[in-house]
Amino acid sequence: MRKLLFLLCLLTFAQLSIAQEIMQFKVSKTYCIFNFMETMTSQQGVSSTLREYIVPKARKDSAFRVICSDFQNLKLNYYYQLDGYPANRKS
């Protein structure tokens, strides 16, 4: 009986230790800043509820508005012309 219980505990422990390694989450501080700035500058693909939460709190800060205008001047979406594709196919 003890051997069976030990084997069951060993198998459970092995399963849990393997399952922990399958998914790992990493928080990217750079991505968080870009997401925040995109939200503040009303770019596409951002959460409207997050924007409604952030904008009233940051609207009064003039230095932050300057940072937002500088961020809007960055060209983050580039159009690439790839040779070799048919003219009607989007690259």
MOPAC internal coordinates of N, CA, C and O (Angstrom, degrees):
PM7 1SCF
backbone

  N    0.0000 0     0.00 0     0.00 0    0    0    0
  C    1.4314 1     0.00 0     0.00 0    1    0    0
  C    1.5410 1   110.71 1     0.00 0    2    1    0
  O    1.2310 1   121.01 1   138.45 1    3    2    1
  N    1.3438 1   115.67 1   -41.55 1    3    2    1
  C    1.4583 1   119.74 1   179.94 1    5    3    2
  C    1.5299 1   110.96 1   -66.13 1    6    5    3
  O    1.2310 1   120.92 1   142.78 1    7    6    5
  N    1.3340 1   115.84 1   -37.22 1    7    6    5
  C    1.4563 1   119.23 1   179.02 1    9    7    6
  C    1.5331 1   110.61 1   -64.56 1   10    9    7
  O    1.2310 1   120.64 1   139.60 1   11   10    9
  N    1.3036 1   116.38 1   -40.40 1   11   10    9
  C    1.4601 1   121.01 1   178.89 1   13   11   10
  C    1.5240 1   110.85 1   -65.51 1   14   13   11
  O    1.2310 1   120.38 1   136.96 1   15   14   13
  N    1.3116 1   116.89 1   -43.04 1   15   14   13
  C    1.4600 1   121.31 1   178.45 1   17   15   14
  C    1.5285 1   110.84 1   -65.53 1   18   17   15
  O    1.2310 1   120.59 1   138.86 1   19   18   17
  N    1.3393 1   116.47 1   -41.14 1   19   18   17
  C    1.4606 1   120.68 1   177.68 1   21   19   18
  C    1.5289 1   110.82 1   -63.98 1   22   21   19
  O    1.2310 1   120.40 1   137.44 1   23   22   21
  N    1.3219 1   116.84 1   -42.56 1   23   22   21
  C    1.4595 1   121.33 1   179.29 1   25   23   22
  C    1.5288 1   110.77 1   -64.50 1   26   25   23
  O    1.2310 1   120.51 1   139.13 1   27   26   25
  N    1.3087 1   116.64 1   -40.87 1   27   26   25
  C    1.4632 1   120.93 1   177.93 1   29   27   26
  C    1.5294 1   110.90 1   -64.23 1   30   29   27
  O    1.2310 1   119.94 1   136.90 1   31   30   29
  N    1.3055 1   117.72 1   -43.10 1   31   30   29
  C    1.4766 1   121.28 1   177.62 1   33   31   30
  C    1.5243 1   110.67 1   -65.00 1   34   33   31
  O    1.2310 1   120.23 1   139.37 1   35   34   33
  N    1.3196 1   117.16 1   -40.63 1   35   34   33
  C    1.4578 1   121.55 1   179.38 1   37   35   34
  C    1.5276 1   111.24 1   -64.06 1   38   37   35
  O    1.2310 1   120.13 1   136.88 1   39   38   37
  N    1.3038 1   117.35 1   -43.12 1   39   38   37
  C    1.4631 1   121.01 1   178.04 1   41   39   38
  C    1.5236 1   111.72 1   -66.39 1   42   41   39
  O    1.2310 1   120.44 1   140.38 1   43   42   41
  N    1.3022 1   116.76 1   -39.62 1   43   42   41
  C    1.4637 1   120.50 1   177.54 1   45   43   42
  C    1.5175 1   110.70 1   -64.43 1   46   45   43
  O    1.2310 1   119.99 1   135.85 1   47   46   45
  N    1.3074 1   117.62 1   -44.15 1   47   46   45
  C    1.4581 1   121.57 1   178.60 1   49   47   46
  C    1.5265 1   111.05 1   -62.83 1   50   49   47
  O    1.2310 1   120.62 1   137.97 1   51   50   49
  N    1.3326 1   116.43 1   -42.03 1   51   50   49
  C    1.4677 1   120.14 1   179.16 1   53   51   50
  C    1.5182 1   110.78 1   -64.23 1   54   53   51
  O    1.2310 1   120.01 1   138.24 1   55   54   53
  N    1.3098 1   117.59 1   -41.76 1   55   54   53
  C    1.4645 1   121.28 1   178.95 1   57   55   54
  C    1.5213 1   110.75 1   -63.73 1   58   57   55
  O    1.2310 1   119.63 1   136.27 1   59   58   57
  N    1.3031 1   118.32 1   -43.73 1   59   58   57
  C    1.4633 1   121.52 1  -179.48 1   61   59   58
  C    1.5228 1   111.69 1   -67.02 1   62   61   59
  O    1.2310 1   120.06 1   142.87 1   63   62   61
  N    1.3047 1   117.49 1   -37.13 1   63   62   61
  C    1.4610 1   119.65 1  -179.59 1   65   63   62
  C    1.5248 1   111.01 1   -70.77 1   66   65   63
  O    1.2310 1   119.78 1   145.56 1   67   66   65
  N    1.3167 1   118.02 1   -34.44 1   67   66   65
  C    1.4601 1   121.09 1   176.39 1   69   67   66
  C    1.5209 1   110.26 1   -71.64 1   70   69   67
  O    1.2310 1   120.11 1   138.41 1   71   70   69
  N    1.3124 1   117.39 1   -41.59 1   71   70   69
  C    1.4627 1   121.57 1  -177.96 1   73   71   70
  C    1.5238 1   111.58 1   -64.83 1   74   73   71
  O    1.2310 1   119.47 1   151.74 1   75   74   73
  N    1.3020 1   118.62 1   -28.26 1   75   74   73
  C    1.4552 1   121.18 1  -179.87 1   77   75   74
  C    1.5222 1   112.07 1   -69.73 1   78   77   75
  O    1.2310 1   119.83 1   154.21 1   79   78   77
  N    1.3255 1   117.92 1   -25.79 1   79   78   77
  C    1.4510 1   121.45 1  -175.71 1   81   79   78
  C    1.5252 1   112.98 1   -89.93 1   82   81   79
  O    1.2310 1   119.26 1   172.34 1   83   82   81
  N    1.3119 1   119.02 1    -7.66 1   83   82   81
  C    1.4559 1   121.29 1  -176.53 1   85   83   82
  C    1.5191 1   111.05 1   -68.08 1   86   85   83
  O    1.2310 1   119.35 1   133.49 1   87   86   85
  N    1.3029 1   118.85 1   -46.51 1   87   86   85
  C    1.4598 1   122.19 1  -177.14 1   89   87   86
  C    1.5191 1   110.26 1  -119.23 1   90   89   87
  O    1.2310 1   121.72 1   -47.36 1   91   90   89
  N    1.3140 1   114.32 1   132.64 1   91   90   89
  C    1.4499 1   120.30 1   175.16 1   93   91   90
  C    1.5143 1   107.81 1  -131.42 1   94   93   91
  O    1.2310 1   120.44 1   -42.70 1   95   94   93
  N    1.3086 1   116.77 1   137.30 1   95   94   93
  C    1.4509 1   122.24 1   179.84 1   97   95   94
  C    1.5217 1   108.92 1  -110.87 1   98   97   95
  O    1.2310 1   121.53 1   -42.64 1   99   98   97
  N    1.3050 1   114.67 1   137.36 1   99   98   97
  C    1.4510 1   120.11 1   178.53 1  101   99   98
  C    1.5200 1   107.92 1  -129.25 1  102  101   99
  O    1.2310 1   120.56 1   -50.53 1  103  102  101
  N    1.3055 1   116.54 1   129.47 1  103  102  101
  C    1.4526 1   121.47 1   178.38 1  105  103  102
  C    1.5211 1   108.12 1   -91.34 1  106  105  103
  O    1.2310 1   121.09 1   -56.99 1  107  106  105
  N    1.3194 1   115.51 1   123.01 1  107  106  105
  C    1.4550 1   120.96 1   178.92 1  109  107  106
  C    1.5237 1   108.29 1   -98.47 1  110  109  107
  O    1.2310 1   120.63 1   -65.25 1  111  110  109
  N    1.3151 1   116.41 1   114.75 1  111  110  109
  C    1.4591 1   120.73 1  -179.58 1  113  111  110
  C    1.5258 1   111.05 1   -64.65 1  114  113  111
  O    1.2310 1   120.42 1   143.61 1  115  114  113
  N    1.3262 1   116.81 1   -36.39 1  115  114  113
  C    1.4528 1   120.79 1   178.93 1  117  115  114
  C    1.5208 1   110.71 1   -63.71 1  118  117  115
  O    1.2310 1   120.46 1   134.51 1  119  118  117
  N    1.3403 1   116.73 1   -45.49 1  119  118  117
  C    1.4634 1   120.10 1   178.35 1  121  119  118
  C    1.5268 1   110.80 1   -63.40 1  122  121  119
  O    1.2310 1   120.04 1   141.56 1  123  122  121
  N    1.3032 1   117.53 1   -38.44 1  123  122  121
  C    1.4689 1   120.78 1   179.02 1  125  123  122
  C    1.5284 1   110.99 1   -61.79 1  126  125  123
  O    1.2310 1   120.45 1   138.90 1  127  126  125
  N    1.3212 1   116.75 1   -41.10 1  127  126  125
  C    1.4671 1   120.48 1   179.34 1  129  127  126
  C    1.5254 1   110.09 1   -67.02 1  130  129  127
  O    1.2310 1   120.06 1   135.47 1  131  130  129
  N    1.3385 1   117.49 1   -44.53 1  131  130  129
  C    1.4663 1   119.98 1   178.67 1  133  131  130
  C    1.5224 1   111.27 1   -63.00 1  134  133  131
  O    1.2310 1   119.96 1   139.17 1  135  134  133
  N    1.3205 1   117.69 1   -40.83 1  135  134  133
  C    1.4594 1   120.88 1   178.27 1  137  135  134
  C    1.5238 1   110.45 1   -63.45 1  138  137  135
  O    1.2310 1   120.21 1   138.04 1  139  138  137
  N    1.3070 1   117.21 1   -41.96 1  139  138  137
  C    1.4645 1   121.59 1   178.49 1  141  139  138
  C    1.5259 1   110.67 1   -62.84 1  142  141  139
  O    1.2310 1   120.35 1   134.46 1  143  142  141
  N    1.3347 1   116.93 1   -45.54 1  143  142  141
  C    1.4630 1   120.23 1  -179.23 1  145  143  142
  C    1.5274 1   111.64 1   -67.98 1  146  145  143
  O    1.2310 1   119.78 1   143.16 1  147  146  145
  N    1.3187 1   118.03 1   -36.84 1  147  146  145
  C    1.4609 1   120.45 1   175.78 1  149  147  146
  C    1.5270 1   110.47 1   -64.51 1  150  149  147
  O    1.2310 1   120.51 1   142.77 1  151  150  149
  N    1.3012 1   116.63 1   -37.23 1  151  150  149
  C    1.4597 1   120.14 1   177.30 1  153  151  150
  C    1.5215 1   110.91 1   -65.23 1  154  153  151
  O    1.2310 1   120.41 1   137.68 1  155  154  153
  N    1.3125 1   116.81 1   -42.32 1  155  154  153
  C    1.4589 1   120.53 1  -178.90 1  157  155  154
  C    1.5279 1   113.02 1   -69.01 1  158  157  155
  O    1.2310 1   120.18 1   151.60 1  159  158  157
  N    1.3215 1   117.27 1   -28.40 1  159  158  157
  C    1.4644 1   120.20 1  -178.01 1  161  159  158
  C    1.5199 1   111.72 1   -98.90 1  162  161  159
  O    1.2310 1   119.70 1  -166.90 1  163  162  161
  N    1.3144 1   118.17 1    13.10 1  163  162  161
  C    1.4711 1   124.72 1   174.38 1  165  163  162
  C    1.5183 1   112.92 1    57.04 1  166  165  163
  O    1.2310 1   119.98 1  -136.04 1  167  166  165
  N    1.3033 1   117.64 1    43.96 1  167  166  165
  C    1.4531 1   120.08 1   177.42 1  169  167  166
  C    1.5176 1   109.88 1   -83.89 1  170  169  167
  O    1.2310 1   120.81 1   -15.77 1  171  170  169
  N    1.3167 1   116.05 1   164.23 1  171  170  169
  C    1.4595 1   120.99 1  -176.94 1  173  171  170
  C    1.5189 1   111.53 1   -67.69 1  174  173  171
  O    1.2310 1   121.51 1   -31.45 1  175  174  173
  N    1.3248 1   114.72 1   148.55 1  175  174  173
  C    1.4515 1   120.17 1   174.41 1  177  175  174
  C    1.5113 1   115.22 1    84.59 1  178  177  175
  O    1.2310 1   119.69 1  -166.81 1  179  178  177
  N    1.3169 1   118.20 1    13.19 1  179  178  177
  C    1.4624 1   119.84 1   178.93 1  181  179  178
  C    1.5195 1   109.39 1  -108.18 1  182  181  179
  O    1.2310 1   121.07 1   -19.64 1  183  182  181
  N    1.2719 1   115.56 1   160.36 1  183  182  181
  C    1.4525 1   122.33 1  -177.32 1  185  183  182
  C    1.5213 1   111.17 1   -74.27 1  186  185  183
  O    1.2310 1   120.66 1   -54.43 1  187  186  185
  N    1.3222 1   116.35 1   125.57 1  187  186  185
  C    1.4678 1   119.78 1   178.92 1  189  187  186
  C    1.5277 1   111.06 1   -70.37 1  190  189  187
  O    1.2310 1   120.25 1   147.24 1  191  190  189
  N    1.3314 1   117.13 1   -32.76 1  191  190  189
  C    1.4644 1   118.73 1   179.36 1  193  191  190
  C    1.5294 1   111.23 1   -69.88 1  194  193  191
  O    1.2310 1   120.54 1   144.09 1  195  194  193
  N    1.3264 1   116.58 1   -35.91 1  195  194  193
  C    1.4610 1   119.78 1   176.01 1  197  195  194
  C    1.5243 1   109.74 1   -64.58 1  198  197  195
  O    1.2310 1   120.72 1   138.31 1  199  198  197
  N    1.3241 1   116.24 1   -41.69 1  199  198  197
  C    1.4645 1   120.49 1   178.12 1  201  199  198
  C    1.5300 1   111.04 1   -62.65 1  202  201  199
  O    1.2310 1   119.96 1   136.32 1  203  202  201
  N    1.3173 1   117.68 1   -43.68 1  203  202  201
  C    1.4639 1   121.00 1   178.64 1  205  203  202
  C    1.5244 1   111.55 1   -62.67 1  206  205  203
  O    1.2310 1   120.36 1   151.86 1  207  206  205
  N    1.3037 1   116.91 1   -28.14 1  207  206  205
  C    1.4652 1   121.20 1   179.06 1  209  207  206
  C    1.5295 1   111.30 1   -79.05 1  210  209  207
  O    1.2310 1   120.60 1   140.62 1  211  210  209
  N    1.3467 1   116.45 1   -39.38 1  211  210  209
  C    1.4584 1   120.60 1  -173.17 1  213  211  210
  C    1.5247 1   112.98 1   -82.56 1  214  213  211
  O    1.2310 1   119.99 1   135.32 1  215  214  213
  N    1.3306 1   117.63 1   -44.68 1  215  214  213
  C    1.4654 1   121.68 1  -169.71 1  217  215  214
  C    1.5257 1   113.73 1   -56.92 1  218  217  215
  O    1.2310 1   118.15 1   131.16 1  219  218  217
  N    1.3188 1   121.13 1   -48.84 1  219  218  217
  C    1.4742 1   118.74 1  -179.03 1  221  219  218
  C    1.5312 1   113.88 1   -60.22 1  222  221  219
  O    1.2310 1   120.42 1   150.15 1  223  222  221
  N    1.3128 1   116.80 1   -29.85 1  223  222  221
  C    1.4655 1   119.91 1  -178.68 1  225  223  222
  C    1.5283 1   112.06 1   -77.63 1  226  225  223
  O    1.2310 1   120.36 1   150.51 1  227  226  225
  N    1.3428 1   116.92 1   -29.49 1  227  226  225
  C    1.4587 1   120.11 1  -175.39 1  229  227  226
  C    1.5245 1   113.15 1  -103.37 1  230  229  227
  O    1.2310 1   119.57 1   175.39 1  231  230  229
  N    1.3000 1   118.43 1    -4.61 1  231  230  229
  C    1.4621 1   122.20 1  -175.63 1  233  231  230
  C    1.5290 1   112.22 1   -64.48 1  234  233  231
  O    1.2310 1   119.68 1   149.48 1  235  234  233
  N    1.2955 1   118.21 1   -30.52 1  235  234  233
  C    1.4659 1   122.23 1  -175.34 1  237  235  234
  C    1.5233 1   113.23 1   -77.84 1  238  237  235
  O    1.2310 1   120.02 1   161.23 1  239  238  237
  N    1.3051 1   117.57 1   -18.77 1  239  238  237
  C    1.4613 1   122.01 1  -174.24 1  241  239  238
  C    1.5289 1   110.41 1   -87.10 1  242  241  239
  O    1.2310 1   120.30 1   -68.46 1  243  242  241
  N    1.3359 1   117.03 1   111.54 1  243  242  241
  C    1.4640 1   120.96 1  -177.11 1  245  243  242
  C    1.5285 1   111.83 1   -70.69 1  246  245  243
  O    1.2310 1   119.77 1   145.91 1  247  246  245
  N    1.3128 1   118.04 1   -34.09 1  247  246  245
  C    1.4656 1   120.88 1   178.72 1  249  247  246
  C    1.5230 1   110.44 1   -65.11 1  250  249  247
  O    1.2310 1   120.63 1   143.06 1  251  250  249
  N    1.3148 1   116.40 1   -36.94 1  251  250  249
  C    1.4594 1   119.80 1   178.88 1  253  251  250
  C    1.5301 1   110.72 1   -69.21 1  254  253  251
  O    1.2310 1   120.07 1   143.99 1  255  254  253
  N    1.3159 1   117.48 1   -36.01 1  255  254  253
  C    1.4736 1   120.26 1   176.37 1  257  255  254
  C    1.5264 1   110.69 1   -62.58 1  258  257  255
  O    1.2310 1   120.19 1   143.86 1  259  258  257
  N    1.3263 1   117.24 1   -36.14 1  259  258  257
  C    1.4699 1   120.90 1   177.13 1  261  259  258
  C    1.5265 1   109.64 1   -65.16 1  262  261  259
  O    1.2310 1   120.36 1   138.12 1  263  262  261
  N    1.3144 1   116.91 1   -41.88 1  263  262  261
  C    1.4684 1   120.81 1   178.26 1  265  263  262
  C    1.5273 1   109.92 1   -62.41 1  266  265  263
  O    1.2310 1   120.30 1   138.85 1  267  266  265
  N    1.3275 1   117.03 1   -41.15 1  267  266  265
  C    1.4646 1   120.45 1   179.19 1  269  267  266
  C    1.5252 1   111.41 1   -64.65 1  270  269  267
  O    1.2310 1   120.14 1   139.11 1  271  270  269
  N    1.3201 1   117.35 1   -40.89 1  271  270  269
  C    1.4693 1   119.40 1   178.65 1  273  271  270
  C    1.5260 1   110.83 1   -67.37 1  274  273  271
  O    1.2310 1   119.77 1   143.27 1  275  274  273
  N    1.3190 1   118.05 1   -36.73 1  275  274  273
  C    1.4655 1   120.78 1   175.27 1  277  275  274
  C    1.5281 1   111.28 1   -64.46 1  278  277  275
  O    1.2310 1   120.60 1   141.39 1  279  278  277
  N    1.3178 1   116.46 1   -38.61 1  279  278  277
  C    1.4618 1   120.58 1   178.97 1  281  279  278
  C    1.5252 1   110.63 1   -65.79 1  282  281  279
  O    1.2310 1   120.04 1   142.51 1  283  282  281
  N    1.3255 1   117.53 1   -37.49 1  283  282  281
  C    1.4595 1   120.66 1   178.70 1  285  283  282
  C    1.5276 1   111.44 1   -66.51 1  286  285  283
  O    1.2310 1   119.68 1   153.24 1  287  286  285
  N    1.3208 1   118.21 1   -26.76 1  287  286  285
  C    1.4555 1   121.39 1   179.34 1  289  287  286
  C    1.5287 1   113.08 1   -77.05 1  290  289  287
  O    1.2310 1   120.20 1   166.28 1  291  290  289
  N    1.3355 1   117.22 1   -13.72 1  291  290  289
  C    1.4642 1   120.27 1   177.26 1  293  291  290
  C    1.5277 1   109.58 1   -71.02 1  294  293  291
  O    1.2310 1   120.58 1   -38.97 1  295  294  293
  N    1.3107 1   116.49 1   141.03 1  295  294  293
  C    1.4654 1   120.93 1   176.32 1  297  295  294
  C    1.5267 1   107.84 1   -99.14 1  298  297  295
  O    1.2310 1   121.06 1   -84.94 1  299  298  297
  N    1.3182 1   115.58 1    95.06 1  299  298  297
  C    1.4602 1   120.36 1  -177.70 1  301  299  298
  C    1.5185 1   112.59 1   -97.40 1  302  301  299
  O    1.2310 1   120.00 1   163.11 1  303  302  301
  N    1.3385 1   117.61 1   -16.89 1  303  302  301
  C    1.4634 1   121.88 1   179.00 1  305  303  302
  C    1.5187 1   108.37 1  -108.66 1  306  305  303
  O    1.2310 1   121.04 1   -71.18 1  307  306  305
  N    1.3028 1   115.62 1   108.82 1  307  306  305
  C    1.4506 1   120.91 1  -178.49 1  309  307  306
  C    1.5225 1   109.90 1  -103.26 1  310  309  307
  O    1.2310 1   120.69 1   -32.42 1  311  310  309
  N    1.3142 1   116.28 1   147.58 1  311  310  309
  C    1.4579 1   122.25 1   174.31 1  313  311  310
  C    1.5198 1   107.45 1  -102.77 1  314  313  311
  O    1.2310 1   120.72 1   -55.23 1  315  314  313
  N    1.3124 1   116.23 1   124.77 1  315  314  313
  C    1.4550 1   121.32 1  -179.18 1  317  315  314
  C    1.5173 1   109.67 1  -106.20 1  318  317  315
  O    1.2310 1   120.18 1   -49.80 1  319  318  317
  N    1.3006 1   117.26 1   130.20 1  319  318  317
  C    1.4548 1   122.59 1   173.21 1  321  319  318
  C    1.5190 1   107.91 1   -98.27 1  322  321  319
  O    1.2310 1   120.72 1   -67.93 1  323  322  321
  N    1.3036 1   116.23 1   112.07 1  323  322  321
  C    1.4617 1   120.49 1  -178.30 1  325  323  322
  C    1.5266 1   109.31 1  -102.57 1  326  325  323
  O    1.2310 1   120.93 1   -55.97 1  327  326  325
  N    1.2900 1   115.83 1   124.03 1  327  326  325
  C    1.4668 1   120.91 1   179.32 1  329  327  326
  C    1.5159 1   109.94 1   -74.71 1  330  329  327
  O    1.2310 1   120.74 1   -32.11 1  331  330  329
  N    1.3174 1   116.19 1   147.89 1  331  330  329
  C    1.4620 1   120.37 1   177.29 1  333  331  330
  C    1.5124 1   114.24 1   100.08 1  334  333  331
  O    1.2310 1   119.53 1   171.16 1  335  334  333
  N    1.3241 1   118.50 1    -8.84 1  335  334  333
  C    1.4520 1   121.39 1   177.48 1  337  335  334
  C    1.5223 1   109.08 1   -95.25 1  338  337  335
  O    1.2310 1   120.16 1   -31.50 1  339  338  337
  N    1.3428 1   117.29 1   148.50 1  339  338  337
  C    1.4579 1   119.12 1   174.94 1  341  339  338
  C    1.5351 1   110.25 1   -61.21 1  342  341  339
  O    1.2310 1   120.44 1   -26.21 1  343  342  341
  N    1.3432 1   116.76 1   153.79 1  343  342  341
  C    1.4600 1   121.92 1  -174.43 1  345  343  342
  C    1.5293 1   112.64 1   -63.58 1  346  345  343
  O    1.2310 1   119.89 1   146.89 1  347  346  345
  N    1.3241 1   117.81 1   -33.11 1  347  346  345
  C    1.4671 1   119.42 1  -177.50 1  349  347  346
  C    1.5260 1   113.58 1   -88.55 1  350  349  347
  O    1.2310 1   120.06 1  -179.26 1  351  350  349
  N    1.3055 1   117.49 1     0.74 1  351  350  349
  C    1.4639 1   120.73 1   178.55 1  353  351  350
  C    1.5283 1   109.62 1   -95.53 1  354  353  351
  O    1.2310 1   121.06 1   -49.28 1  355  354  353
  N    1.3293 1   115.58 1   130.72 1  355  354  353
  C    1.4549 1   120.40 1   178.92 1  357  355  354
  C    1.5100 1   109.82 1   -76.76 1  358  357  355
  O    1.2310 1   120.82 1   -43.58 1  359  358  357
  N    1.3183 1   116.04 1   136.42 1  359  358  357
  C    1.4665 1   119.35 1   179.49 1  361  359  358
  C    1.4992 1   110.52 1   -98.13 1  362  361  359
  O    1.2310 1   120.10 1   180.00 1  363  362  361

